[in-house]
Amino acid sequence: MKSEQWEENQKKKEYLNGYIKAKRKEQRILDQIQQLRMDKMFPGIRYSDMPGGSNMSDLSDFAVKMEELMQELKSQMEECAAIRREIIRKIECLSDETEKLVLRLRYIQFKSWEEIQNKTEVSCLRRVFRIHGRALNHFNVSD
C-alpha cells in the first residue's frame, strides 16, 4: 500500500512541477530573444554557443525571427498562466491552510524547503516535509 501511495504522490509532484517547467520554457524563449538581439547589435561577437542569428543578412530576417519568437513567448506565457491558475485552484480545494501554504510556496513561488520552514514558522524541516506529504495525500489532481 505504501508503494502505491508513493507512486501516486510522485505523479502529483510531477503535475505540480508542471508550472516550473512551463516557466523554464518561457525563460528559454526570453534567452533566445536576448541572444537574437545581441547577435544583431554586435554581429561579430559570440556571447554563447547557441546557434546564432549573426549571419542574418538584413533587417527583415531579424524581424521575421523576432516576430516568431515573440509569438512563441506570448503563447508560452498564456500557457504558464493557465497552468498556474489550475494548480492554485486545486491547491485551494485543500481544507488545511498550512498544507495550502506549503504547496503554494513550493510549487507556485518555487521556494526552498528552508524558506518554506521560515515562512510557515514550523520548528524543523522534518515537520515541513510531513506537512508536504500530508498535503500531497490530500491533493487531488482530478478536481
C-alpha positions in Angstrom: 0.0 0.0 0.0 2.8 2.4 0.8 4.4 1.9 -2.6 1.1 2.8 -4.3 0.8 5.9 -2.2 4.4 6.9 -3.0 3.8 6.4 -6.8 0.6 8.4 -6.6 2.4 11.3 -4.8 5.2 11.2 -7.4 2.5 11.7 -10.1 1.1 14.6 -8.0 4.5 16.2 -7.7 5.1 15.8 -11.4 1.7 17.6 -12.0 2.6 20.3 -9.6 6.0 20.8 -11.1 4.3 21.5 -14.5 4.3 25.2 -13.7 8.0 25.4 -13.1 8.7 23.5 -16.3 6.5 25.9 -18.2 8.3 28.9 -16.6 11.6 27.4 -17.6 10.5 27.1 -21.1 9.3 30.7 -21.0 12.8 31.7 -19.8 14.5 29.8 -22.6 12.4 31.7 -25.2 13.4 35.0 -23.5 17.0 34.0 -23.6 16.7 33.3 -27.3 15.2 36.7 -27.9 18.0 38.3 -25.9 20.6 36.3 -27.9 19.0 37.3 -31.2 19.1 41.0 -30.2 22.7 40.7 -29.1 23.7 38.9 -32.4 22.0 41.7 -34.4 23.6 44.5 -32.4 27.1 43.0 -32.3 27.3 40.6 -35.2 31.0 39.8 -34.8 30.8 38.9 -31.1 29.6 35.5 -29.9 28.0 35.6 -26.4 27.1 31.9 -26.3 27.4 28.6 -28.0 23.8 29.0 -29.1 23.3 28.8 -32.9 23.1 32.5 -33.6 21.4 34.9 -35.9 24.7 36.7 -36.7 24.5 35.5 -40.2 21.2 37.3 -40.8 21.8 39.4 -43.8 19.2 42.0 -43.4 16.8 43.5 -41.0 13.8 41.6 -42.5 15.3 38.2 -41.4 15.8 39.6 -38.0 12.2 41.0 -37.9 10.8 37.6 -39.0 12.7 35.6 -36.4 11.9 38.1 -33.7 8.2 38.0 -34.5 8.3 34.2 -34.4 9.9 34.2 -31.0 7.6 36.9 -29.7 4.6 34.8 -30.8 6.1 31.7 -29.1 6.7 33.7 -26.0 3.2 35.1 -25.9 1.8 31.6 -26.3 4.1 30.2 -23.6 3.1 33.0 -21.2 -0.5 32.2 -21.7 0.1 28.5 -21.1 2.0 29.4 -17.9 -0.8 31.5 -16.6 -3.4 28.7 -17.3 -1.2 26.1 -15.6 -0.7 28.4 -12.6 -4.5 29.2 -12.3 -5.4 25.5 -12.5 -2.8 24.4 -9.9 -3.8 27.2 -7.5 -7.5 26.3 -7.9 -6.7 22.7 -7.0 -4.5 23.7 -4.0 -7.3 25.9 -2.7 -9.5 22.8 -2.5 -7.5 21.6 0.4 -9.0 22.2 3.8 -5.8 22.7 5.8 -4.4 26.2 5.5 -0.8 25.2 6.3 -0.9 22.5 3.7 -2.2 25.0 1.1 0.6 27.4 2.1 3.3 24.7 1.8 2.1 23.7 -1.7 1.8 27.3 -2.9 5.3 28.2 -1.6 6.9 25.2 -3.1 5.1 24.8 -6.5 3.9 28.4 -7.3 6.6 30.5 -5.7 9.4 28.0 -6.1 10.7 28.4 -2.5 13.3 26.2 -1.0 12.5 23.9 1.9 14.3 26.3 4.3 12.4 29.3 3.0 9.1 27.3 3.5 10.1 26.5 7.0 10.7 30.2 7.8 7.5 31.4 6.2 5.4 28.8 7.9 7.2 29.2 11.2 7.5 25.5 11.5 10.1 24.4 14.0 12.1 21.9 11.9 12.4 20.8 8.3 11.2 17.3 9.1 7.9 18.8 10.1 7.7 20.8 6.8 8.3 17.5 4.9 5.5 15.8 6.9 3.1 18.7 6.1 4.1 18.5 2.5 3.5 14.7 2.5 0.0 15.2 4.1 -0.8 17.9 1.5 0.1 15.6 -1.3 -2.0 12.9 0.2 -5.0 15.3 0.3 -4.2 16.9 -3.1 -6.5 15.8 -5.9 -5.2 16.2 -9.4 -8.6 15.4 -11.0 -10.6 18.1 -9.1 
